[in-house]
Amino acid sequence: MNRIPNILLALTLSACATLPGTEPVQVTVADIESMEGEGMEMRMLVKLRVQNPNEAPLEFDGVYIKVDVLDRTLATGVSDQRGTVPRFGETIVAVPLTVSTLRVALGALEVMTGARTIDKVTYRMEGKLDGIGWGSHRFQATGQLAIPGSGTPAGTKLTQ
C-alpha cells in the first residue's frame, strides 16, 4: 500500500520534465580530436557544447550520439560521463566516437563509381543525455556541407 503514493509521486515528477515551457537542450560540436583506432575503425573524441535554456539545472549520467551522413550511420559513440548543465548555462561533454572505415570506403566507392552523385553532403547528429532518475534529454542537429568542385563554394555551410 505504501508503494502507490511513491509511484504516483514519481509519475508526477517525471511529467514535470515535459511540462509546457521546457525548452529542449541545444547541442553543437565544439571540437574534434583524433584518437588511436583499431583495425578497421577510426576513433575521435568529439566535444559537445550542451546548452540548457531552462530555469532548472539538467543532471545527466551517460551520453549517446549517432552521426548519419547521406542517410547512413557513419559513427556512434557512448560515454559514461556524469555531470550537470547549469540553469541557463552550458557545459562541454566529451564522447569517444567510432567511425567504421568500411562504411566510409563503401560510401566513397558509391560516389566515385557514379552510383550516387552529390554536390552537398547531408548529415544528422542525434543523441541523448541520460537523465539521473527519470527521463532522458534527446537532441538532434542536421545540416549540409558543400562538396568542393560541385559548383557551391567549398566549405560553405548551407544549413544547420
N, C-alpha and C positions, 0 to 999 in steps of 0.2 A: 504493500500500500504506500509506503514512503517513496517508492520509485516514481510514481505517477507525477507528483509535483516537480520532481527533479527533471523528468523527461519534458514536461510542459515548459519549464524554465529554459531548458536547453534549446528547445524548438523556438521559443520566443527570442532568445539571444541570437540564434543563427539567422532568424528572419531580419534582425536589425542590420545585419551586414548587407542586406539587399533593399533596404528602405529607399524610397524615392529621395533624391538629393545626394545620394552617394555616387561619386564620380569614379570611373574606372582608373586604375593606375596607368601612368604613361611610361613606356619603356623604350629606350633607344640604345643603340650600340655606341658606347663611349670609346672603346679601344679594342684592338685585337692583337694578341701576341702569339708568336709561334711556340709550339711545344714539340717535344720529341714524339714522333709517331711510331707505330709498329707495323711492319709488313705492308699490307695493302690499305693503310689508312693514314690520313694526315690529322694532326691534332693542333688545336689552338685554344688559347684562353680568351674567351670573349668577356669583356667587361660591360655590363649593362648598367645604364643610369636609370634608376627607378624613381619616379616622382609620384608622390602621394598628394593629390589635390583635395584631400578631405580633412575634416576637423579632428579626426581620431588617428592616432598612430597605427601603423599597419605592421603587425608582427608576422614573421614568416619562418618556416622551418623546412627548407628544401626548395629547389628551383629546377624547373624543366624547361628546355627550349628545343624547338624544331625549326629548321630552316628549309623551305622549299624553294627551288629555283626552276623556272619553266615548268611549274606544276608537278615537280617531282621532289621527293625528300632528298636533300643533299647532305644534311648534317643534323645530328641530335646531340644533346648534352644534358647532364644532370649534375647537381651539386647538393650536398647535404648542409650547405651554409645556412646558418640561422642568424636572424637579425631583426631590426626594427627600422621601418621607414618613418621618420617623424611626421607629425601632422603638418600639412602644408610644407613638406620638406622632401629631400631626396637622399639617396644613398647609391653607392656603387656595389654591384653584386658580380662576382667573378664565377663564370661557369666554363669548365673544360668542354670543348666541343669536338666531336669526332666526325671527320669527313671521309666518306668511302672513296678511295681513289678509283675504284671500279665504276662507281656511279658518275664520277667526273669524266672518266675516259669514255664511257658509253654516251654521255650527253655530248661531248666534244665530237665523237665519231658521227653521231647523228647529224650534227650541224655541218661537219666537214664533207660528208657524203651527199649533202643536199636533201636528205630525208626531212630536214626541218630547216627552213630559212628564217632567220631572225634579224631584226635591226635593233631590238632592245631586249633586255633580259628582265623578266618579271621575277620578283622574289616575294616571299611571305615568311615572316618570322612569327611564330606563335609560341606561347608557353604559359606557365603558371608559377606563381609563388604560393607554395602550400601553406595554408594558414595554420596557426597553432590553435588547437582545439577544433573549431568548426570552420569549414569552408576554405576555398582557395580563391586566389585572385588571378584571373586569367587575363592575358594581354595578347595583342597582335599588332603587327605593323606590316604594311605592304608597300611596294613601290616598283619602279622601273629604272634601269640604268641603260644608257645608250651603248651600243657596240661600236668601237672605233671603226671608221670606214663605212659605216652604214648610212651616211647622209645626215645623221644627227651628230652635233659636236661631241667629241669623245669626253666621257666623264660627266656628261650632263645628267643631272638627276631630274627625271621627268615628273615623278610624283612620289609621295610618301604618305 
